[in-house]
Amino acid sequence: MSETSAEDVMATAAVAAAGWRRAGIAGAAIGVIAAGAAAGVAVERLTVGRGMRKKARLALDASGPYGSLRGQPGRAVADDGTELYYEVDEIEPDSGTSRAATRAGAQAGSGPRRRRLFGSKDPAPLTVVFSHGYCLGQDSWHFQRAALRGLVRTVHWDQRSHGRSERGRAQAEGVPVGIDQLGRDLKAVIDAAAPEGPLVLVGHSMGGMTMMALADRYPELIRDRVAAVAFVGTSSGKLGEVNFGLPVAGVNAVRRVLPGVLKALGSQAELVERGRRATADLFAGLIKRYSFGSRDVDPAVARFAERLIESTPIDVVAEFYPAFTEHDKSGALPAFRDLPVLILAGDKDLVTPSSHSEAIADELPDAELVIVPDAGHLVMLEHPETVTDRLADLLVRIGAVPAQGR
């Protein structure tokens, strides 16, 4: 006999719906959605009990200990006082790659514009700075971090209100978060974790937008210190036109109600988090649909993505969402034109469609554009070898790692 009957599930959903109605019309709408979700998973719950599902998730977590890599911790302070958590993976001492990275730093400083920064006898090593996407964290780069560890100096950081970083202090005081703020946050992390030496900037989704905001605000930093950039599944603007794989009527309805729904849910965070846990099966299905493009995703990887996204509180989800419809940094892209640039996207990305990567490539005609078949938004988790190979090629091209090290 199952632990949970269909009637129990529907009753739970009804209680959740009643609570959500306190958040207003939008909250009631989400309550209805929760009831529908409960009906959808009721049949599955008749045959698979809650305890068994929990054991399966724990087994997946144990079989794929993704996100377990740790480096030397540090904290940067943003301009509003928010503490931003980062980790540094240093180069293994006396390695051939270490010498190659040092030479890359010296070469980056050999021109007249950069001699002041890198003209010293012992130049600082090149640093690769990874910026993650919305509702994720630095651990979303797990596979690339594992592959590059010890070969090149890397910095992985958590965006404000994500991962181990502090909740945005300005947002706690009612200031809306914007992509421009994230660009300033990235500058604070660079100043703290890599104040000298050449840089390679790598960003996924919101992380790529953060890099564009950095270039918009600090073009001299891009000119003087950045040796290469990689944009992964990101966009320079017009995100308000994305249909998320929905029919026109459906996406228009979602656009009308979603901002109000998220705002209402953000004000009832504790209640909503309980609802999220009660409908975990529904959210797991949604996460898989909007994260991956292929059907044969490793279940442990899918579970890892689920863990990352579930760890983002609903009030943070609500807080960041409006920033994307306002995001437009196409004017900042020319700052990258003289650099080696990799633009990579999944051909089945429903969140930042590959057409947005193609639009970036139109502004950066010398960039390498890679569209990965059978890949969704979390392409670096779904097809880690492809993403890592292209990043390694970029690093080889600028002399950051030797070809044999690849």
FIVOMI-308245 format. One line per 10 residues: for each residue x, y, z of C-alpha. Coordinates in nm, 3 decimals, always signed. Each point is the difference from the previous one (the first is absolute). Layout:
residues N
X:Y:Z ~ ...
end
This chain:
residues 406
+0.000:+0.000:+0.000 ~ +0.139:+0.345:-0.092 ~ +0.078:+0.254:+0.271 ~ -0.197:+0.265:-0.192 ~ -0.339:-0.044:-0.167 ~ -0.141:+0.217:-0.276 ~ -0.249:+0.144:+0.252 ~ +0.282:+0.092:+0.239 ~ +0.187:+0.177:-0.275 ~ -0.306:+0.197:-0.107
-0.071:+0.092:+0.362 ~ +0.355:+0.127:+0.044 ~ -0.033:+0.206:-0.316 ~ -0.330:+0.146:+0.123 ~ +0.164:+0.112:+0.324 ~ +0.287:+0.155:-0.196 ~ -0.245:+0.174:-0.231 ~ -0.188:+0.145:+0.297 ~ +0.323:+0.136:+0.144 ~ +0.115:+0.142:-0.329
-0.329:+0.191:-0.035 ~ +0.127:+0.222:+0.279 ~ +0.252:+0.133:-0.252 ~ -0.284:+0.137:-0.220 ~ -0.131:-0.093:-0.342 ~ +0.342:-0.108:-0.128 ~ +0.046:-0.221:+0.302 ~ -0.337:-0.163:-0.061 ~ +0.104:-0.070:-0.358 ~ +0.311:-0.179:+0.123
-0.219:-0.193:+0.243 ~ -0.201:-0.130:-0.296 ~ +0.321:-0.096:-0.175 ~ +0.109:-0.188:+0.312 ~ -0.328:-0.191:+0.005 ~ +0.049:-0.095:-0.364 ~ +0.352:-0.109:+0.074 ~ -0.120:-0.217:+0.284 ~ -0.250:-0.168:-0.230 ~ +0.275:-0.057:-0.254
+0.230:-0.177:+0.244 ~ -0.269:-0.183:+0.196 ~ +0.011:-0.311:-0.219 ~ +0.379:-0.018:+0.033 ~ -0.030:+0.039:+0.376 ~ -0.241:-0.290:+0.021 ~ +0.276:-0.234:-0.114 ~ +0.314:+0.172:+0.127 ~ -0.007:+0.112:+0.362 ~ +0.156:+0.316:+0.137
+0.264:-0.195:+0.190 ~ +0.106:-0.187:-0.313 ~ +0.028:+0.322:-0.200 ~ +0.209:+0.154:+0.276 ~ +0.233:-0.302:-0.002 ~ +0.032:+0.025:-0.378 ~ +0.101:+0.366:+0.023 ~ +0.255:-0.076:+0.272 ~ +0.142:-0.282:-0.213 ~ +0.034:+0.235:-0.297
+0.172:+0.259:+0.217 ~ +0.245:-0.263:+0.124 ~ +0.070:-0.148:-0.344 ~ +0.079:+0.340:-0.151 ~ +0.169:+0.221:+0.265 ~ -0.021:+0.298:-0.233 ~ +0.069:+0.338:+0.154 ~ +0.241:-0.143:+0.256 ~ +0.312:+0.175:-0.132 ~ +0.126:+0.273:+0.232
+0.280:+0.254:-0.029 ~ +0.163:+0.270:+0.209 ~ -0.291:+0.211:+0.131 ~ -0.019:+0.376:-0.007 ~ -0.249:+0.282:+0.026 ~ -0.035:+0.317:-0.204 ~ -0.210:+0.297:+0.107 ~ -0.241:+0.152:-0.251 ~ -0.066:+0.374:-0.017 ~ -0.309:-0.037:+0.220
+0.189:-0.201:+0.263 ~ -0.124:-0.344:-0.114 ~ +0.259:-0.273:+0.062 ~ +0.062:-0.211:-0.310 ~ +0.146:-0.347:+0.050 ~ +0.263:-0.134:-0.239 ~ +0.250:-0.284:-0.018 ~ +0.340:-0.014:-0.171 ~ +0.160:-0.308:-0.150 ~ +0.371:+0.072:-0.036
+0.239:-0.147:-0.257 ~ +0.193:-0.304:+0.111 ~ +0.353:+0.119:+0.088 ~ +0.286:-0.067:-0.243 ~ -0.233:-0.129:-0.273 ~ +0.062:+0.065:-0.366 ~ -0.340:+0.162:-0.013 ~ +0.101:+0.239:+0.277 ~ +0.290:+0.122:-0.211 ~ -0.225:+0.026:-0.307
-0.254:+0.211:+0.190 ~ +0.278:+0.226:+0.126 ~ +0.124:+0.045:-0.356 ~ -0.356:+0.082:-0.107 ~ -0.009:+0.272:+0.264 ~ +0.330:+0.138:-0.122 ~ -0.121:-0.003:-0.361 ~ -0.324:+0.172:+0.096 ~ +0.207:+0.277:+0.156 ~ +0.251:+0.040:-0.279
-0.196:+0.262:-0.194 ~ +0.020:+0.368:+0.085 ~ -0.349:+0.010:+0.150 ~ +0.073:-0.282:+0.245 ~ +0.365:+0.042:+0.088 ~ -0.092:+0.198:+0.309 ~ -0.205:-0.294:+0.133 ~ +0.206:-0.299:-0.103 ~ +0.345:+0.133:-0.072 ~ +0.150:-0.125:+0.325
+0.266:-0.271:+0.010 ~ -0.239:-0.247:+0.164 ~ -0.345:+0.060:-0.157 ~ -0.318:-0.120:+0.168 ~ -0.151:-0.320:-0.145 ~ -0.303:+0.001:-0.224 ~ -0.328:-0.058:+0.183 ~ -0.319:-0.148:-0.143 ~ -0.308:+0.147:+0.173 ~ -0.320:-0.204:-0.021
-0.339:+0.173:+0.049 ~ -0.311:-0.215:+0.043 ~ -0.362:+0.045:-0.103 ~ -0.335:+0.080:+0.160 ~ -0.111:-0.237:+0.281 ~ +0.332:-0.186:-0.017 ~ +0.336:+0.037:+0.174 ~ +0.371:-0.039:-0.060 ~ -0.038:-0.379:+0.020 ~ -0.186:+0.002:-0.334
+0.351:+0.008:-0.158 ~ +0.091:-0.330:+0.172 ~ +0.122:-0.187:-0.308 ~ +0.199:+0.289:-0.145 ~ +0.153:+0.070:+0.340 ~ +0.104:-0.361:+0.039 ~ +0.161:-0.004:-0.346 ~ +0.196:+0.324:+0.044 ~ +0.102:-0.054:+0.361 ~ +0.373:+0.044:+0.048
+0.053:+0.097:-0.365 ~ -0.100:+0.366:+0.022 ~ -0.095:+0.236:+0.281 ~ -0.380:+0.025:+0.030 ~ -0.246:+0.203:+0.204 ~ -0.356:-0.123:+0.061 ~ -0.243:+0.234:+0.175 ~ -0.363:+0.005:+0.112 ~ -0.211:+0.290:-0.123 ~ -0.169:+0.207:+0.269
-0.286:-0.180:+0.176 ~ +0.115:-0.330:-0.158 ~ +0.209:-0.284:+0.140 ~ +0.224:+0.106:+0.290 ~ -0.013:+0.371:-0.075 ~ -0.192:+0.234:+0.224 ~ -0.355:+0.107:-0.081 ~ +0.024:+0.331:-0.184 ~ -0.004:+0.275:+0.262 ~ -0.144:+0.256:-0.238
-0.279:-0.243:-0.090 ~ -0.077:-0.057:+0.368 ~ -0.062:+0.376:+0.012 ~ -0.233:-0.011:-0.299 ~ +0.240:+0.093:-0.282 ~ -0.074:-0.208:-0.313 ~ +0.288:-0.212:-0.121 ~ +0.123:+0.065:-0.353 ~ +0.257:-0.143:-0.237 ~ +0.208:+0.318:+0.045
+0.033:-0.083:+0.369 ~ +0.125:-0.347:-0.089 ~ +0.265:+0.153:-0.224 ~ +0.124:+0.208:+0.292 ~ -0.004:-0.312:+0.217 ~ +0.224:-0.180:-0.251 ~ +0.241:+0.294:+0.011 ~ +0.016:-0.032:+0.381 ~ +0.078:-0.372:-0.029 ~ +0.274:+0.065:-0.256
+0.152:+0.271:+0.221 ~ +0.008:-0.239:+0.295 ~ +0.089:-0.332:-0.164 ~ +0.205:+0.104:-0.305 ~ +0.117:+0.361:+0.043 ~ +0.289:-0.050:-0.245 ~ +0.072:-0.204:-0.309 ~ -0.196:-0.084:-0.313 ~ -0.354:-0.133:+0.020 ~ -0.223:-0.237:-0.190
-0.369:+0.060:+0.070 ~ -0.247:-0.290:-0.029 ~ -0.371:+0.050:+0.061 ~ -0.313:-0.212:-0.028 ~ -0.341:+0.163:-0.051 ~ -0.025:+0.274:+0.266 ~ +0.377:-0.035:+0.043 ~ +0.054:+0.098:-0.363 ~ -0.230:+0.299:+0.048 ~ +0.207:+0.090:+0.306
+0.313:+0.005:-0.219 ~ -0.174:+0.233:-0.246 ~ -0.095:+0.233:+0.285 ~ +0.363:-0.006:+0.115 ~ +0.113:+0.104:-0.349 ~ -0.265:+0.271:-0.013 ~ +0.115:+0.155:+0.328 ~ +0.374:-0.077:-0.015 ~ +0.108:-0.012:-0.367 ~ +0.357:+0.081:+0.102
+0.015:-0.324:+0.202 ~ -0.097:-0.199:-0.308 ~ +0.252:+0.191:-0.212 ~ +0.292:-0.026:+0.241 ~ -0.039:-0.337:+0.169 ~ -0.238:-0.239:-0.174 ~ +0.170:-0.252:-0.229 ~ -0.309:-0.196:-0.114 ~ -0.369:-0.051:+0.080 ~ -0.254:-0.282:-0.025
-0.376:+0.052:-0.008 ~ -0.200:-0.316:+0.076 ~ -0.378:-0.009:-0.052 ~ -0.046:+0.372:+0.051 ~ -0.166:+0.304:-0.154 ~ +0.076:+0.366:-0.063 ~ -0.367:+0.102:+0.018 ~ -0.362:-0.048:-0.119 ~ -0.067:-0.273:+0.255 ~ -0.355:+0.128:+0.026
-0.063:-0.154:-0.342 ~ +0.098:-0.357:+0.102 ~ -0.298:-0.238:-0.013 ~ +0.150:-0.279:+0.218 ~ -0.133:-0.260:-0.241 ~ -0.362:+0.100:+0.068 ~ -0.271:+0.088:-0.253 ~ -0.054:+0.371:-0.060 ~ -0.318:+0.021:+0.208 ~ +0.163:-0.187:+0.288
+0.316:+0.208:+0.010 ~ -0.198:+0.326:-0.015 ~ -0.206:-0.113:+0.298 ~ +0.315:-0.096:+0.191 ~ +0.161:+0.338:-0.072 ~ -0.307:+0.180:+0.130 ~ -0.026:-0.183:+0.331 ~ +0.351:-0.124:+0.080 ~ +0.148:+0.324:+0.144 ~ -0.298:+0.038:+0.234
+0.005:-0.369:+0.088 ~ +0.369:+0.007:+0.088 ~ -0.038:+0.318:+0.203 ~ -0.288:-0.152:+0.195 ~ +0.188:-0.324:+0.056 ~ +0.311:+0.186:+0.109 ~ -0.203:+0.163:+0.276 ~ -0.113:-0.343:+0.123 ~ +0.339:-0.171:-0.025 ~ -0.036:-0.244:+0.289
-0.340:-0.120:-0.114 ~ +0.113:-0.036:-0.360 ~ +0.312:-0.196:+0.094 ~ -0.225:-0.252:+0.172 ~ -0.208:-0.016:-0.316 ~ +0.310:-0.057:-0.212 ~ +0.096:-0.296:+0.214 ~ -0.354:-0.140:-0.017 ~ +0.006:+0.011:-0.381 ~ +0.365:-0.104:-0.044
-0.086:-0.242:-0.281 ~ -0.160:+0.274:-0.210 ~ +0.295:+0.234:+0.049 ~ +0.247:-0.276:-0.086 ~ -0.182:-0.050:-0.330 ~ -0.002:+0.372:-0.077 ~ +0.368:+0.032:+0.088 ~ +0.089:-0.286:-0.233 ~ -0.207:+0.144:-0.286 ~ +0.154:+0.346:+0.023
+0.355:-0.112:+0.081 ~ +0.071:-0.275:-0.251 ~ -0.065:-0.073:-0.366 ~ +0.071:-0.373:-0.025 ~ -0.202:-0.286:+0.143 ~ +0.287:-0.210:+0.129 ~ +0.140:+0.242:+0.261 ~ +0.189:-0.174:+0.279 ~ -0.255:-0.020:+0.287 ~ +0.270:+0.107:+0.248
+0.072:+0.310:-0.208 ~ -0.372:+0.079:-0.023 ~ -0.026:-0.038:+0.376 ~ +0.302:+0.229:+0.044 ~ -0.168:+0.271:-0.208 ~ -0.314:-0.048:+0.206 ~ +0.197:+0.052:+0.322 ~ +0.165:+0.315:-0.132 ~ -0.327:+0.160:-0.109 ~ -0.196:-0.109:+0.308
+0.260:+0.168:+0.222 ~ -0.100:+0.344:-0.131 ~ -0.269:+0.146:+0.230 ~ -0.322:+0.106:-0.169 ~ +0.041:+0.361:+0.113 ~ +0.338:+0.011:-0.180 ~ -0.161:-0.150:-0.311 ~ -0.263:+0.275:+0.012 ~ +0.257:+0.269:+0.072 ~ +0.218:-0.072:-0.304
-0.263:-0.080:-0.262 ~ -0.089:+0.359:-0.106 ~ +0.367:+0.077:-0.074 ~ -0.003:-0.232:-0.302 ~ -0.282:+0.171:-0.187 ~ +0.185:+0.330:+0.044 ~ +0.339:-0.142:-0.100 ~ +0.151:+0.152:-0.316 ~ +0.377:+0.000:-0.030 ~ +0.044:-0.033:-0.375
+0.173:+0.338:+0.011 ~ +0.272:-0.144:+0.224 ~ +0.097:-0.282:-0.238 ~ +0.244:+0.205:-0.213 ~ +0.232:+0.008:+0.303 ~ +0.075:-0.367:-0.076 ~ +0.061:+0.033:-0.375 ~ +0.381:-0.009:+0.012 ~ +0.008:-0.308:+0.225 ~ -0.021:-0.374:-0.059
-0.367:-0.076:+0.073 ~ -0.186:-0.330:+0.036 ~ -0.380:+0.007:-0.027 ~ -0.166:-0.332:+0.083 ~ -0.366:-0.101:+0.036 ~ -0.227:-0.304:-0.010 ~ -0.223:-0.035:-0.302 ~ -0.299:-0.089:+0.224 ~ +0.048:+0.273:+0.261 ~ -0.349:+0.126:+0.094
+0.126:+0.265:+0.245 ~ +0.260:+0.188:-0.207 ~ -0.054:-0.143:-0.351 ~ +0.298:-0.052:-0.227 ~ -0.127:+0.286:-0.217 ~ +0.114:+0.233:+0.280 ~ +0.352:-0.142:-0.025 ~ -0.014:+0.049:-0.375 ~ -0.097:+0.364:+0.060 ~ +0.310:+0.043:+0.218
+0.210:-0.161:-0.275 ~ -0.141:+0.253:-0.248 ~ +0.148:+0.276:+0.217 ~ +0.328:-0.191:+0.040 ~ +0.065:-0.138:-0.350 ~ +0.343:-0.140:+0.086 ~ -0.135:-0.208:+0.289 ~ -0.024:-0.378:-0.006 ~ -0.369:-0.099:+0.007 ~ -0.082:-0.354:+0.116
-0.359:-0.128:+0.002 ~ -0.009:-0.332:+0.187 ~ -0.253:-0.255:-0.131 ~ -0.245:-0.158:+0.243 ~ +0.086:+0.248:+0.272 ~ -0.212:+0.220:+0.223 ~ +0.069:+0.295:+0.229 ~ +0.239:-0.183:+0.235 ~ +0.225:-0.106:-0.287 ~ +0.312:-0.003:+0.221
-0.160:-0.276:+0.211 ~ -0.178:-0.183:-0.281 ~ +0.295:-0.011:-0.241 ~ +0.299:+0.076:+0.225 ~ +0.261:-0.144:-0.234 ~ -0.104:+0.229:-0.287 ~ +0.001:+0.312:+0.216 ~ +0.329:-0.090:+0.167 ~ +0.166:-0.079:-0.333 ~ -0.101:+0.335:-0.148
+0.118:+0.185:+0.311 ~ +0.330:-0.191:-0.010 ~ +0.047:+0.096:-0.365 ~ -0.059:+0.364:+0.090 ~ +0.262:-0.018:+0.276 ~ +0.247:-0.171:-0.232 ~ -0.052:+0.272:-0.264 ~ +0.108:+0.272:+0.244 ~ +0.286:-0.205:+0.147 ~ -0.160:-0.041:+0.342
+0.053:-0.377:-0.007 ~ +0.232:-0.198:-0.227 ~ -0.153:-0.209:-0.276 ~ +0.131:-0.321:+0.156 ~ -0.159:+0.100:+0.332 ~ -0.339:-0.005:-0.171
end
